[in-house]
């Protein structure tokens, strides 16, 4: 087992726990739909964070080309995975009662949720730049605008409790991610 595979197991477990937490939480809401109050922004964030974890997990494969691993590489990638897990954990309580008001729960935790999202995007910057520095993948030109937009979106989510804004934020997040992914795939294909 190489260093990447060794680190990949730990990162996979942490991110897998995040995905599991989202899936269990969503399944409990579905099972208790008669006694729970649904929340559109929460449902959208559940989907978005699931997608976020999957995209980052997939993008971690670029690190498989790194020959000389350092503690900095290891700690950075592992911390990123932990923050993504915590982000997913903010959406559902571990001991979710069958009559939970998930909207009230989401808005009570929104500052933590969006603070962790900011932390995740701030950790993405050295992770992405590290891939370029190590010659593993060029940084797409749209990256800086994309990450800045995601951080601004999270700041808005942290500062406001307006329900309409919170319905628009996950939709804007999804459109930004979709646009960036489609553009960055093209820029990777076009790069030498």
BADRENFI-118409 format. One record per atom (N, C-alpha, C): x, y, z; residue number from 1. Coordinates in pm, whole numbers, always signed. Each point is the difference from the previous one (the first is absolute). Layout:
BEGIN
+--------+--------+--------+-----+
:      X :      Y :      Z : num :
+--------+--------+--------+-----+
:      X :      Y :      Z : NUM :
...
+--------+--------+--------+-----+
end
This chain:
BEGIN
+--------+--------+--------+-----+
:      X :      Y :      Z : num :
+--------+--------+--------+-----+
:    +85 :   -117 :     +0 :   1 :
:    -85 :   +117 :     +0 :   1 :
:    +89 :   +124 :     +0 :   1 :
:    -24 :    +89 :    -96 :   2 :
:    +76 :   +124 :     -9 :   2 :
:    -53 :   +104 :    +98 :   2 :
:    +71 :   +113 :     +7 :   3 :
:    -39 :   +107 :    +92 :   3 :
:   -138 :    +53 :    -37 :   3 :
:    -26 :    +21 :   -129 :   4 :
:   -130 :    +53 :    -41 :   4 :
:   -113 :    -94 :    +41 :   4 :
:    +18 :   -128 :    -21 :   5 :
:   -104 :    -96 :    +36 :   5 :
:    -22 :     -1 :   +151 :   5 :
:   +109 :     +9 :    +76 :   6 :
:     -7 :     +2 :   +145 :   6 :
:    -80 :   +121 :    +49 :   6 :
:    +33 :   +118 :    -51 :   7 :
:    -71 :   +123 :    +36 :   7 :
:   -143 :     -4 :    -55 :   7 :
:    -14 :    -54 :   -121 :   8 :
:   -132 :     -8 :    -62 :   8 :
:   -100 :    -80 :    +80 :   8 :
:    +47 :   -103 :    +71 :   9 :
:    -90 :    -79 :    +83 :   9 :
:    -57 :    +87 :   +112 :   9 :
:    +85 :    +76 :    +67 :  10 :
:    -47 :    +86 :   +108 :  10 :
:    -97 :   +105 :    -52 :  10 :
:    +37 :    +68 :   -108 :  11 :
:    -85 :   +103 :    -58 :  11 :
:   -133 :    -61 :    -46 :  11 :
:     +4 :   -118 :    -58 :  12 :
:   -122 :    -68 :    -45 :  12 :
:    -92 :    -33 :   +117 :  12 :
:    +59 :    -44 :   +111 :  13 :
:    -83 :    -31 :   +117 :  13 :
:    -68 :   +127 :    +52 :  13 :
:    +76 :   +107 :    +12 :  14 :
:    -55 :   +125 :    +53 :  14 :
:   -110 :    +53 :    -92 :  14 :
:    +27 :     +6 :   -130 :  15 :
:   -101 :    +50 :    -94 :  15 :
:   -118 :    -96 :     -9 :  15 :
:    +27 :   -131 :     +9 :  16 :
:   -108 :    -98 :     +0 :  16 :
:    -91 :    +17 :   +120 :  16 :
:    +56 :    +36 :   +115 :  17 :
:    -83 :    +27 :   +118 :  17 :
:    -90 :   +121 :    -23 :  17 :
:    +52 :   +100 :    -69 :  18 :
:    -82 :   +117 :    -34 :  18 :
:   -117 :    -38 :    -90 :  18 :
:    +28 :    -79 :   -102 :  19 :
:   -105 :    -47 :    -90 :  19 :
:   -100 :    -85 :    +75 :  19 :
:    +48 :    -88 :    +86 :  20 :
:    -89 :    -85 :    +80 :  20 :
:    -90 :    +84 :    +90 :  20 :
:    +58 :   +102 :    +62 :  21 :
:    -80 :    +86 :    +89 :  21 :
:   -113 :    +68 :    -78 :  21 :
:    +32 :    +50 :   -118 :  22 :
:   -103 :    +64 :    -83 :  22 :
:   -108 :   -100 :    -41 :  22 :
:    +42 :   -119 :    -41 :  23 :
:    -96 :   -102 :    -44 :  23 :
:    -90 :    -46 :   +115 :  23 :
:    +59 :    -22 :   +116 :  24 :
:    -80 :    -42 :   +117 :  24 :
:    -96 :   +110 :    +41 :  24 :
:    +48 :   +124 :     +5 :  25 :
:    -88 :   +112 :    +36 :  25 :
:   -116 :    +15 :    -96 :  25 :
:    +30 :     -5 :   -130 :  26 :
:   -107 :    +13 :   -100 :  26 :
:    -98 :   -117 :    +10 :  26 :
:    +50 :   -120 :    +23 :  27 :
:    -91 :   -114 :    +10 :  27 :
:    -89 :    +10 :   +123 :  27 :
:    +52 :    +54 :   +111 :  28 :
:    -83 :    +19 :   +120 :  28 :
:   -109 :   +104 :    -26 :  28 :
:    +34 :   +105 :    -74 :  29 :
:   -103 :    +99 :    -33 :  29 :
:   -109 :    -62 :    -86 :  29 :
:    +39 :    -82 :    -94 :  30 :
:    -98 :    -66 :    -87 :  30 :
:    -86 :    -96 :    +82 :  30 :
:    +62 :    -78 :    +85 :  31 :
:    -74 :    -96 :    +81 :  31 :
:    -97 :    +69 :    +96 :  31 :
:    +38 :   +117 :    +50 :  32 :
:    -84 :    +72 :    +96 :  32 :
:    -73 :   +118 :    -64 :  32 :
:    -28 :     -8 :   -129 :  33 :
:    -58 :   +111 :    -73 :  33 :
:   -135 :    +45 :    +55 :  33 :
:    -72 :    -87 :    +68 :  34 :
:   -130 :    +38 :    +56 :  34 :
:    +15 :    +91 :   +121 :  34 :
:   +115 :     -5 :    +67 :  35 :
:    +17 :    +79 :   +122 :  35 :
:   +111 :   +104 :     -9 :  35 :
:    +68 :     +9 :   -113 :  36 :
:   +107 :    +99 :    -15 :  36 :
:    -45 :   +112 :    -92 :  36 :
:    +58 :   +116 :    +20 :  37 :
:    -29 :   +115 :    -86 :  37 :
:   +114 :    +12 :   -100 :  37 :
:    -32 :     -9 :   -127 :  38 :
:   +101 :     +5 :   -106 :  38 :
:    +53 :   +142 :    -18 :  38 :
:   +114 :    +11 :    -65 :  39 :
:    +65 :   +129 :    -24 :  39 :
:    +74 :     -8 :   -132 :  39 :
:    -42 :    +78 :    -98 :  40 :
:    +60 :     -5 :   -133 :  40 :
:   +149 :    +36 :     +2 :  40 :
:    +41 :   +111 :    +66 :  41 :
:   +144 :    +28 :     +1 :  41 :
:    +83 :   -113 :    +61 :  41 :
:    -52 :    -61 :   +105 :  42 :
:    +71 :   -110 :    +64 :  42 :
:    +14 :   -119 :    -95 :  42 :
:   -107 :    -33 :    -70 :  43 :
:     +5 :   -112 :    -95 :  43 :
:   +101 :    +30 :   -112 :  43 :
:     +0 :   +124 :    -48 :  44 :
:    +94 :    +38 :   -105 :  44 :
:   +144 :     -5 :    +50 :  44 :
:    +22 :    +46 :   +124 :  45 :
:   +135 :     -6 :    +55 :  45 :
:    +45 :   -144 :    +22 :  45 :
:    -93 :    -86 :    +36 :  46 :
:    +36 :   -142 :    +14 :  46 :
:    +53 :    -53 :   -132 :  46 :
:    -71 :    +28 :   -108 :  47 :
:    +45 :    -44 :   -132 :  47 :
:   +133 :    +65 :    -36 :  47 :
:    +12 :   +131 :    +24 :  48 :
:   +121 :    +72 :    -37 :  48 :
:   +123 :    -49 :    +75 :  48 :
:    -14 :    -24 :   +129 :  49 :
:   +116 :    -45 :    +78 :  49 :
:    +38 :   -142 :    -40 :  49 :
:    -99 :    -82 :    -29 :  50 :
:    +30 :   -134 :    -53 :  50 :
:    +80 :    +12 :   -129 :  50 :
:    -45 :    +86 :    -89 :  51 :
:    +70 :    +22 :   -126 :  51 :
:   +140 :    +58 :    +24 :  51 :
:    +10 :    +94 :    +91 :  52 :
:   +129 :    +62 :    +34 :  52 :
:   +100 :   -106 :    +47 :  52 :
:    -42 :    -85 :    +92 :  53 :
:    +89 :   -105 :    +49 :  53 :
:    +42 :    -93 :   -113 :  53 :
:    -94 :    -39 :    -84 :  54 :
:    +32 :    -90 :   -111 :  54 :
:    +98 :    +63 :    -98 :  54 :
:    -20 :   +128 :    -31 :  55 :
:    +89 :    +69 :    -95 :  55 :
:   +141 :    +13 :    +59 :  55 :
:     +8 :    +38 :   +127 :  56 :
:   +131 :    +14 :    +61 :  56 :
:    +68 :   -135 :    +14 :  56 :
:    -76 :   -101 :    +38 :  57 :
:    +55 :   -135 :    +10 :  57 :
:    +60 :    -43 :   -134 :  57 :
:    -76 :    +24 :   -107 :  58 :
:    +47 :    -35 :   -134 :  58 :
:   +125 :    +80 :    -35 :  58 :
:     +0 :   +130 :    +34 :  59 :
:   +115 :    +84 :    -37 :  59 :
:   +125 :    -34 :    +80 :  59 :
:    -16 :    -71 :   +111 :  60 :
:   +116 :    -41 :    +79 :  60 :
:    +87 :    -99 :    -80 :  60 :
:    -57 :    -62 :   -102 :  61 :
:    +76 :    -97 :    -78 :  61 :
:   +120 :    +64 :    -70 :  61 :
:     -8 :   +130 :    -25 :  62 :
:   +116 :    +67 :    -61 :  62 :
:   +125 :    -20 :    +85 :  62 :
:    -19 :    -14 :   +131 :  63 :
:   +115 :    -17 :    +89 :  63 :
:    +71 :   -134 :    -20 :  63 :
:    -61 :    -91 :    -72 :  64 :
:    +64 :   -131 :    -20 :  64 :
:   +132 :    +11 :    -78 :  64 :
:    +19 :   +110 :    -70 :  65 :
:   +124 :    +20 :    -75 :  65 :
:   +113 :    +56 :    +83 :  65 :
:    -25 :    +34 :   +126 :  66 :
:   +104 :    +57 :    +85 :  66 :
:    +92 :   -110 :    +52 :  66 :
:   +128 :    +18 :    -21 :  67 :
:    +98 :   -100 :    +44 :  67 :
:    +49 :    +28 :   +143 :  67 :
:    +31 :   +124 :    +30 :  68 :
:    +61 :    +36 :   +129 :  68 :
:   -103 :    +70 :    +88 :  68 :
:    -58 :    -75 :    +91 :  69 :
:   -100 :    +54 :    +91 :  69 :
:    +66 :    +64 :   +121 :  69 :
:    -61 :   +109 :    +48 :  70 :
:    +48 :    +66 :   +121 :  70 :
:   -112 :     -1 :   +104 :  70 :
:    +34 :    +32 :   +122 :  71 :
:   -102 :    +10 :   +105 :  71 :
:   -100 :   +110 :    -35 :  71 :
:    +47 :   +106 :    -66 :  72 :
:    -89 :   +109 :    -40 :  72 :
:   -107 :    -51 :    -98 :  72 :
:    +40 :    -78 :    -99 :  73 :
:    -97 :    -58 :    -93 :  73 :
:   -103 :    -84 :    +74 :  73 :
:    +51 :    -89 :    +84 :  74 :
:    -84 :    -92 :    +75 :  74 :
:    -99 :    +73 :    +90 :  74 :
:    +50 :    +94 :    +79 :  75 :
:    -86 :    +73 :    +94 :  75 :
:   -101 :    +87 :    -73 :  75 :
:    +42 :    +64 :   -108 :  76 :
:    -92 :    +85 :    -75 :  76 :
:   -117 :    -78 :    -59 :  76 :
:    +29 :   -111 :    -62 :  77 :
:   -105 :    -82 :    -61 :  77 :
:    -91 :    -61 :   +107 :  77 :
:    +59 :    -46 :   +108 :  78 :
:    -80 :    -59 :   +107 :  78 :
:    -87 :   +103 :    +68 :  78 :
:    +53 :   +119 :    +25 :  79 :
:    -79 :   +108 :    +61 :  79 :
:   -116 :    +39 :    -91 :  79 :
:    +24 :     +6 :   -129 :  80 :
:   -105 :    +33 :    -96 :  80 :
:   -113 :   -104 :     +9 :  80 :
:    +35 :   -127 :     +6 :  81 :
:   -100 :   -106 :    +11 :  81 :
:    -79 :    +13 :   +130 :  81 :
:    +68 :    +34 :   +109 :  82 :
:    -68 :    +15 :   +130 :  82 :
:    -98 :   +117 :     -4 :  82 :
:    +39 :   +110 :    -61 :  83 :
:    -90 :   +116 :     -9 :  83 :
:   -122 :    -36 :    -86 :  83 :
:    +18 :    -75 :   -107 :  84 :
:   -114 :    -42 :    -81 :  84 :
:    -93 :    -92 :    +80 :  84 :
:    +58 :    -87 :    +82 :  85 :
:    -83 :    -83 :    +87 :  85 :
:    -80 :    +88 :    +97 :  85 :
:    +66 :    +96 :    +65 :  86 :
:    -69 :    +89 :    +94 :  86 :
:   -110 :    +79 :    -69 :  86 :
:    +25 :    +40 :   -124 :  87 :
:   -101 :    +72 :    -77 :  87 :
:   -125 :    -85 :    -18 :  87 :
:    +19 :   -126 :    -31 :  88 :
:   -116 :    -90 :    -14 :  88 :
:    -67 :    -25 :   +135 :  88 :
:    +79 :     -4 :   +107 :  89 :
:    -55 :    -25 :   +133 :  89 :
:    -87 :   +115 :    +49 :  89 :
:    +21 :   +121 :    -51 :  90 :
:    -81 :   +115 :    +41 :  90 :
:   -144 :     -6 :    -54 :  90 :
:    -23 :    -85 :    -99 :  91 :
:   -133 :     -6 :    -60 :  91 :
:    -97 :    -90 :    +75 :  91 :
:    +50 :    -99 :    +71 :  92 :
:    -88 :    -95 :    +70 :  92 :
:    +57 :    -30 :   +138 :  92 :
:    -85 :     +3 :   +105 :  93 :
:    +49 :    -41 :   +132 :  93 :
:    +17 :   -152 :     +4 :  93 :
:    +93 :    -47 :    +81 :  94 :
:    +23 :   -144 :    +11 :  94 :
:   -119 :    -71 :    +62 :  94 :
:    -62 :    +63 :    +97 :  95 :
:   -114 :    -61 :    +67 :  95 :
:   -129 :    +71 :    -44 :  95 :
:    -27 :     -8 :   -129 :  96 :
:   -111 :    +75 :    -59 :  96 :
:   -135 :    -53 :    +49 :  96 :
:    -77 :    +86 :    +67 :  97 :
:   -133 :    -44 :    +43 :  97 :
:    -94 :    -13 :   -120 :  97 :
:   -102 :    -80 :    +16 :  98 :
:    -92 :    -24 :   -112 :  98 :
:    -88 :   +121 :    -30 :  98 :
:     -7 :    +96 :    +90 :  99 :
:    -83 :   +118 :    -24 :  99 :
:    +83 :   +127 :    -16 :  99 :
:   +120 :    -14 :    -52 : 100 :
:    +91 :   +115 :    -13 : 100 :
:    -55 :   +103 :    -98 : 100 :
:    +18 :   +125 :    +35 : 101 :
:    -27 :   +111 :    -91 : 101 :
:   +135 :    +30 :    -66 : 101 :
:    +24 :    -61 :   -115 : 102 :
:   +131 :     +6 :    -64 : 102 :
:    +33 :   +143 :    -44 : 102 :
:   -102 :    +79 :    -32 : 103 :
:    +25 :   +141 :    -36 : 103 :
:    +55 :    +76 :   +120 : 103 :
:    -62 :    -15 :   +116 : 104 :
:    +49 :    +66 :   +121 : 104 :
:   +141 :    -48 :    +33 : 104 :
:    +24 :   -129 :    -15 : 105 :
:   +133 :    -57 :    +26 : 105 :
:   +103 :    +61 :    -94 : 105 :
:    -33 :     +9 :   -129 : 106 :
:    +92 :    +56 :    -98 : 106 :
:    +33 :   +145 :    +33 : 106 :
:   -103 :    +80 :    +30 : 107 :
:    +25 :   +141 :    +26 : 107 :
:    +73 :    +22 :   +133 : 107 :
:    -18 :    -88 :    +97 : 108 :
:    +77 :     +8 :   +125 : 108 :
:   +148 :    -28 :    -26 : 108 :
:    +29 :    -87 :    -94 : 109 :
:   +138 :    -41 :    -30 : 109 :
:    +61 :    +70 :   -120 : 109 :
:    -72 :    +92 :    -61 : 110 :
:    +47 :    +57 :   -126 : 110 :
:   +135 :    +70 :    +11 : 110 :
:    +28 :    +67 :   +110 : 111 :
:   +129 :    +68 :    +13 : 111 :
:   +115 :   -101 :     +4 : 111 :
:    -19 :   -109 :    +71 : 112 :
:   +101 :   -107 :     +2 : 112 :
:    +14 :    -63 :   -137 : 112 :
:   -114 :    -28 :    -64 : 113 :
:     +0 :    -63 :   -131 : 113 :
:    +77 :    +85 :   -101 : 113 :
:    -34 :   +128 :     -8 : 114 :
:    +65 :    +85 :    -99 : 114 :
:   +143 :    +36 :    +39 : 114 :
:    +31 :     +4 :   +130 : 115 :
:   +139 :    +20 :    +43 : 115 :
:    +86 :   -119 :    -44 : 115 :
:    -53 :   -119 :    +16 : 116 :
:    +73 :   -119 :    -45 : 116 :
:    +13 :     -3 :   -152 : 116 :
:   -101 :    +51 :    -69 : 117 :
:    +10 :     +7 :   -146 : 117 :
:   +113 :    +95 :    -40 : 117 :
:     +9 :   +114 :    +68 : 118 :
:   +110 :    +94 :    -28 : 118 :
:   +134 :    -69 :    +27 : 118 :
:     +9 :    -69 :   +113 : 119 :
:   +123 :    -72 :    +32 : 119 :
:    +35 :   -103 :   -108 : 119 :
:   -102 :    -70 :    -50 : 120 :
:    +24 :   -100 :   -106 : 120 :
:    +56 :    +66 :   -125 : 120 :
:    -59 :   +112 :    -41 : 121 :
:    +49 :    +67 :   -120 : 121 :
:   +139 :    +59 :    +23 : 121 :
:    +27 :    +47 :   +120 : 122 :
:   +134 :    +52 :    +30 : 122 :
:   +103 :   -113 :     -1 : 122 :
:    -39 :   -120 :    +41 : 123 :
:    +89 :   -115 :     -8 : 123 :
:    +16 :    -49 :   -145 : 123 :
:   -101 :    +24 :    -81 : 124 :
:     +8 :    -40 :   -140 : 124 :
:   +110 :    +76 :    -75 : 124 :
:    +23 :   +123 :    +42 : 125 :
:    +99 :    +83 :    -70 : 125 :
:   +139 :    -62 :     +6 : 125 :
:    +56 :    -28 :   +119 : 126 :
:   +133 :    -62 :     -1 : 126 :
:     +0 :   -141 :    -59 : 126 :
:   -112 :    -72 :    +15 : 127 :
:     -8 :   -134 :    -59 : 127 :
:     +8 :     +8 :   -152 : 127 :
:    -73 :    +93 :    -59 : 128 :
:     +0 :    +17 :   -146 : 128 :
:   +133 :    +56 :    -49 : 128 :
:    +50 :   +102 :    +68 : 129 :
:   +130 :    +57 :    -39 : 129 :
:   +112 :   -102 :    +17 : 129 :
:    -11 :    -84 :   +102 : 130 :
:    +99 :   -105 :    +22 : 130 :
:     +9 :    -96 :   -118 : 130 :
:   -114 :    -31 :    -59 : 131 :
:     +1 :    -88 :   -118 : 131 :
:    +77 :    +65 :   -114 : 131 :
:    -17 :   +132 :    -17 : 132 :
:    +73 :    +68 :   -108 : 132 :
:   +149 :     +8 :    +33 : 132 :
:    +32 :    +35 :   +123 : 133 :
:   +141 :    +11 :    +41 : 133 :
:    +73 :   -133 :    -19 : 133 :
:    -70 :   -109 :    +30 : 134 :
:    +61 :   -133 :    -14 : 134 :
:     -6 :    -53 :   -143 : 134 :
:    -56 :    +80 :    -92 : 135 :
:     -7 :    -41 :   -140 : 135 :
:   -106 :   -105 :    -29 : 135 :
:   -101 :    -10 :    +85 : 136 :
:   -102 :   -103 :    -16 : 136 :
:   -119 :    +46 :    -84 : 136 :
:    -31 :   +129 :     +8 : 137 :
:   -114 :    +53 :    -74 : 137 :
:     +9 :   +152 :     -1 : 137 :
:    -21 :    +62 :   -116 : 138 :
:     +0 :   +147 :     -1 : 138 :
:   -127 :    +53 :    +66 : 138 :
:    +11 :   +117 :    +60 : 139 :
:   -117 :    +64 :    +59 : 139 :
:    -81 :    +63 :   -114 : 139 :
:   -128 :    -38 :    -12 : 140 :
:    -81 :    +61 :   -105 : 140 :
:     -8 :   +152 :    +19 : 140 :
:     +0 :    +77 :   -107 : 141 :
:     +0 :   +147 :    +14 : 141 :
:   -123 :    +53 :    +75 : 141 :
:   -111 :    -72 :     -4 : 142 :
:   -123 :    +44 :    +66 : 142 :
:     +1 :    -28 :   +150 : 142 :
:    +98 :    -70 :    +47 : 143 :
:     +2 :    -48 :   +139 : 143 :
:    -13 :   +113 :   +101 : 143 :
:    +76 :   +106 :    -17 : 144 :
:     +3 :   +106 :   +100 : 144 :
:   -134 :    +72 :    +12 : 144 :
:    -65 :    +23 :   -113 : 145 :
:   -134 :    +62 :     +1 : 145 :
:   -100 :    -97 :    +63 : 145 :
:    +12 :   -127 :    -34 : 146 :
:    -90 :   -103 :    +54 : 146 :
:     +9 :     -8 :   +152 : 146 :
:   +121 :    -15 :    +54 : 147 :
:    +16 :    -14 :   +145 : 147 :
:    -42 :   +128 :    +71 : 147 :
:    +35 :   +115 :    -56 : 148 :
:    -43 :   +127 :    +60 : 148 :
:   -151 :     +9 :     +5 : 148 :
:    -67 :    -42 :   -106 : 149 :
:   -147 :     +3 :     -4 : 149 :
:    -59 :    -95 :   +104 : 149 :
:    +60 :   -118 :    +16 : 150 :
:    -49 :    -96 :    +99 : 150 :
:    +17 :    +54 :   +142 : 150 :
:   +109 :    +68 :    +25 : 151 :
:    +23 :    +56 :   +133 : 151 :
:    -99 :   +114 :    +27 : 151 :
:    -22 :    +85 :    -99 : 152 :
:    -98 :   +109 :    +17 : 152 :
:   -139 :    -59 :    +25 : 152 :
:    -35 :   -102 :    -74 : 153 :
:   -130 :    -66 :    +19 : 153 :
:    -12 :    -52 :   +144 : 153 :
:   +104 :    -60 :    +51 : 154 :
:     -3 :    -53 :   +138 : 154 :
:     -9 :   +113 :   +102 : 154 :
:    +68 :   +111 :    -25 : 155 :
:     -9 :   +115 :    +91 : 155 :
:   -143 :    +52 :     +5 : 155 :
:    -64 :    +10 :   -116 : 156 :
:   -140 :    +44 :     -4 : 156 :
:    -87 :    -96 :    +81 : 156 :
:    +21 :   -130 :    -19 : 157 :
:    -78 :    -99 :    +74 : 157 :
:    +21 :     +9 :   +149 : 157 :
:   +120 :    +34 :    +41 : 158 :
:    +32 :    +11 :   +141 : 158 :
:    -66 :   +123 :    +62 : 158 :
:     -9 :   +108 :    -78 : 159 :
:    -46 :   +128 :    +55 : 159 :
:   -151 :    +22 :     -6 : 159 :
:    -69 :    -69 :    -89 : 160 :
:   -144 :    +25 :    -14 : 160 :
:    -82 :   -119 :    +46 : 160 :
:   -120 :    +31 :    +47 : 161 :
:    -95 :   -108 :    +34 : 161 :
:   -123 :     +7 :    -89 : 161 :
:     +7 :    +79 :   -107 : 162 :
:   -110 :    +15 :    -93 : 162 :
:    -26 :   -131 :    -73 : 162 :
:   -122 :    -51 :     +9 : 163 :
:    -35 :   -131 :    -58 : 163 :
:    +13 :     +0 :   -152 : 163 :
:    -35 :   +108 :    -65 : 164 :
:    +11 :     +5 :   -147 : 164 :
:   +146 :     -4 :    -44 : 164 :
:    +83 :    +73 :    +71 : 165 :
:   +143 :     -1 :    -32 : 165 :
:    +54 :   -142 :    +19 : 165 :
:    -43 :    -65 :   +108 : 166 :
:    +49 :   -136 :    +27 : 166 :
:    -54 :   -104 :    -97 : 166 :
:   -108 :    +31 :    -68 : 167 :
:    -47 :    -89 :   -106 : 167 :
:    +82 :    +22 :   -127 : 167 :
:    +42 :   +124 :    -23 : 168 :
:    +79 :    +32 :   -120 : 168 :
:   +146 :    -44 :    +13 : 168 :
:    +56 :     +5 :   +121 : 169 :
:   +143 :    -30 :    +17 : 169 :
:    +41 :   -139 :    -48 : 169 :
:    -71 :   -108 :    +39 : 170 :
:    +45 :   -131 :    -49 : 170 :
:    -17 :    -16 :   -151 : 170 :
:    -98 :    +70 :    -57 : 171 :
:    -17 :     -5 :   -145 : 171 :
:   +116 :    +73 :    -69 : 171 :
:    +38 :   +116 :    +54 : 172 :
:   +114 :    +74 :    -55 : 172 :
:   +128 :    -81 :    +16 : 172 :
:    +16 :    -66 :   +116 : 173 :
:   +117 :    -84 :    +26 : 173 :
:    +11 :   -110 :   -105 : 173 :
:   -113 :    -66 :    -27 : 174 :
:     -2 :   -109 :    -97 : 174 :
:    +32 :    +49 :   -141 : 174 :
:    -54 :   +117 :    -37 : 175 :
:    +30 :    +56 :   -133 : 175 :
:   +148 :    +38 :    -11 : 175 :
:    +56 :    +58 :   +106 : 176 :
:   +142 :    +35 :     -2 : 176 :
:    +87 :   -125 :    -14 : 176 :
:    -32 :   -102 :    +78 : 177 :
:    +77 :   -125 :     -7 : 177 :
:    -11 :    -62 :   -139 : 177 :
:   -121 :     -8 :    -53 : 178 :
:    -20 :    -58 :   -133 : 178 :
:    +76 :    +77 :   -107 : 178 :
:     -5 :   +133 :     +7 : 179 :
:    +73 :    +82 :    -98 : 179 :
:   +150 :    -21 :    +10 : 179 :
:    +49 :     +1 :   +125 : 180 :
:   +144 :    -19 :    +17 : 180 :
:    +46 :   -137 :    -48 : 180 :
:    -75 :   -103 :    +36 : 181 :
:    +40 :   -135 :    -42 : 181 :
:     +1 :    -13 :   -151 : 181 :
:   -101 :    +56 :    -67 : 182 :
:     -4 :    -11 :   -146 : 182 :
:   +115 :    +79 :    -63 : 182 :
:    +33 :   +118 :    +54 : 183 :
:   +110 :    +78 :    -54 : 183 :
:   +135 :    -60 :    +35 : 183 :
:    +14 :    -55 :   +120 : 184 :
:   +131 :    -52 :    +40 : 184 :
:    +33 :   -130 :    -71 : 184 :
:   -101 :    -78 :    -34 : 185 :
:    +24 :   -121 :    -79 : 185 :
:    +53 :    +38 :   -137 : 185 :
:    -59 :   +104 :    -60 : 186 :
:    +46 :    +46 :   -130 : 186 :
:   +142 :    +53 :    +10 : 186 :
:    +32 :    +78 :   +106 : 187 :
:   +134 :    +55 :    +10 : 187 :
:   +105 :   -108 :    +28 : 187 :
:    -37 :   -106 :    +70 : 188 :
:    +94 :   -111 :    +23 : 188 :
:    +24 :    -76 :   -130 : 188 :
:   -106 :    -20 :    -77 : 189 :
:    +13 :    -71 :   -128 : 189 :
:    +86 :    +81 :    -97 : 189 :
:    -19 :   +133 :     +1 : 190 :
:    +73 :    +87 :    -92 : 190 :
:   +144 :    +27 :    +43 : 190 :
:    +35 :    -27 :   +128 : 191 :
:   +135 :    +31 :    +46 : 191 :
:   +100 :   -100 :    -59 : 191 :
:   +126 :    +46 :    -17 : 192 :
:   +101 :    -88 :    -62 : 192 :
:    +37 :   -118 :    +86 : 192 :
+--------+--------+--------+-----+
end
